Amino acid sequence: MKLLTPFELAAFSIPNRVVMAPMTRSRATPDGVVGDMTVTYYQQRASMGLLISEAINISAQAIGSPLTPGLYTAAHVAAWRTVTDAVHAAGGRIFAQLWHTGRVGHSLVRGGEVPVAPSAVRIEGQQHFTPSGMQEYEVPRALTTEEVAAVVEDYRQAAEKAHAAGFDGVELHAAFGYLPNQFLVAGANHRTDAYGGSIANRCRFVLDVMRALVEVWGPARVGIKLSPSIPFNGMVDSDPQALYTYLIQELNTLPLAYLHLMRPLFPLDAFPHWPTDILATFGGLFDKPIIANGGYTREAAEQEIDSGRAQLVSFGALALANPDLPARFARQAAFNEPDRATFYGGGSQGYIDYPAL
Ligand SMILES: Cc1cc2nc3c(=O)[nH]c(=O)nc-3n(C[C@H](O)[C@H](O)[C@H](O)COP(=O)(O)O)c2cc1C
């Protein structure tokens, strides 16, 4: 099957088109340092063509959830270096997913600091997990124009640290309602400076960050994850088709490694005019490899690659529960069932004890 054939992913030859999707597991120390279990977790999964790390906070300001890792101190770099060394020793490759949660956070997990965002617009109708249980989202503080430039600089520094930590590249998390996504959509971005208003202005932050990442990493080492039709975390826009069409056309001007497109996971009944077939609507606009994501089975992934709409497919829950996913695909073996109760936080159970075949 094509899913298990090699692919030239820009700077690399990878042995198969099975990508491990980025997955937060909330098993770092309170200071955001990953430990030995995390080394084992990624090394166990190194047979997948490309691993994308869990989302990693680029700064203290970026933090939104407890026990998520960071990439802004020397201790963070040293800890991630043990992970990347182990993945490389096992023959794998790993990108770091760079994360700023913006308004998807709570002062209770941020030492009393209210989260920052493009605008002081609260997430409605959802709650956030904090050490004190589920809480209403807070009204974030709007970043000043100078602060926006400082956040871009934080991304640049995290990209440099990712390099020092031995990663093979970086992915900007611009999906699922986090800070870059908050700049993109009109529902969360009411700014009147150069970072708000028109589509070009709302895309400026993401493009500034992507340019900074490419300046650090050079060609074919930087990817981006987008979720154009996922309203989660209040990501509402009147015209996602125009917004993401512009963004992807601008991304084509940069020497990127890939575009990671996450399909909608739920019905879009409340947004009948939003595109539902993301690969059909946006995939063809991008002139470099596409990683398709979102609910793929072995068969659906094979079909997607066969059709030419994507060159690679990333797997979340399946990769979490099946460390030897390519071997299972090859043998048409049964899968371990993901245990949702151990997705976020805890110890080795549900983390590094899923058996290989
Ligand atoms: C436990 C868990 C944690 C996740 N954390 C992240 C994350 O840190 N960054 C991200 O971009 N997506 C995250 N996701 C979403 C996955 O990357 C992926 O988009 C989603 O699971 C859909 O793919 P799937 O149907 O193959 O699981 C997470 C998903 C799961 C299950």
The ligand as an SDF file (V2000), in Angstrom:
LIG
                    3D

 31 33  0  0  0  0  0  0  0  0999 V2000
   -4.8030   13.3570   23.5110 C   0  0  0  0  0  0  0  0  0  0  0  0
   -4.7960   14.3230   22.3620 C   0  0  0  0  0  0  0  0  0  0  0  0
   -4.0430   15.4780   22.4530 C   0  0  0  0  0  0  0  0  0  0  0  0
   -3.9660   16.3670   21.3550 C   0  0  0  0  0  0  0  0  0  0  0  0
   -3.1340   17.4360   21.4340 N   0  0  0  0  0  0  0  0  0  0  0  0
   -2.8890   18.1640   20.3110 C   0  0  0  0  0  0  0  0  0  0  0  0
   -1.8110   19.0880   20.2590 C   0  0  0  0  0  0  0  0  0  0  0  0
   -1.0470   19.2510   21.2250 O   0  0  0  0  0  0  0  0  0  0  0  0
   -1.6280   19.7710   19.1060 N   0  0  0  0  0  0  0  0  0  0  0  0
   -2.4360   19.5870   18.0130 C   0  0  0  0  0  0  0  0  0  0  0  0
   -2.2410   20.2230   16.9760 O   0  0  0  0  0  0  0  0  0  0  0  0
   -3.4520   18.7080   18.0330 N   0  0  0  0  0  0  0  0  0  0  0  0
   -3.6720   17.9730   19.1340 C   0  0  0  0  0  0  0  0  0  0  0  0
   -4.6060   16.9870   19.1180 N   0  0  0  0  0  0  0  0  0  0  0  0
   -5.3470   16.7380   17.8680 C   0  0  0  0  0  0  0  0  0  0  0  0
   -4.6240   15.6890   17.0250 C   0  0  0  0  0  0  0  0  0  0  0  0
   -3.3650   16.1580   16.5720 O   0  0  0  0  0  0  0  0  0  0  0  0
   -5.4770   15.3280   15.7900 C   0  0  0  0  0  0  0  0  0  0  0  0
   -5.6680   16.4860   15.0350 O   0  0  0  0  0  0  0  0  0  0  0  0
   -6.8380   14.7540   16.2130 C   0  0  0  0  0  0  0  0  0  0  0  0
   -6.6840   13.7690   17.2140 O   0  0  0  0  0  0  0  0  0  0  0  0
   -7.5510   14.1280   15.0010 C   0  0  0  0  0  0  0  0  0  0  0  0
   -6.8000   13.0310   14.4900 O   0  0  0  0  0  0  0  0  0  0  0  0
   -7.2670   11.5180   14.7750 P   0  0  0  0  0  0  0  0  0  0  0  0
   -8.7130   11.4310   14.3870 O   0  0  0  0  0  0  0  0  0  0  0  0
   -6.3800   10.6530   13.9370 O   0  0  0  0  0  0  0  0  0  0  0  0
   -7.0940   11.2650   16.2590 O   0  0  0  0  0  0  0  0  0  0  0  0
   -4.7250   16.1070   20.1950 C   0  0  0  0  0  0  0  0  0  0  0  0
   -5.5180   14.9570   20.1330 C   0  0  0  0  0  0  0  0  0  0  0  0
   -5.5480   14.0620   21.1830 C   0  0  0  0  0  0  0  0  0  0  0  0
   -6.3510   12.8030   21.0470 C   0  0  0  0  0  0  0  0  0  0  0  0
  1  2  1  0
  2  3  1  0
  2 30  2  0
  3  4  2  0
  4  5  1  0
  4 28  1  0
  5  6  2  0
  6  7  1  0
  6 13  1  0
  7  8  2  0
  7  9  1  0
  9 10  1  0
 10 11  2  0
 10 12  1  0
 12 13  2  0
 13 14  1  0
 14 15  1  0
 14 28  1  0
 15 16  1  0
 16 17  1  0
 16 18  1  0
 18 19  1  0
 18 20  1  0
 20 21  1  0
 20 22  1  0
 22 23  1  0
 23 24  1  0
 24 25  2  0
 24 26  1  0
 24 27  1  0
 28 29  2  0
 29 30  1  0
 30 31  1  0
M  END
$$$$
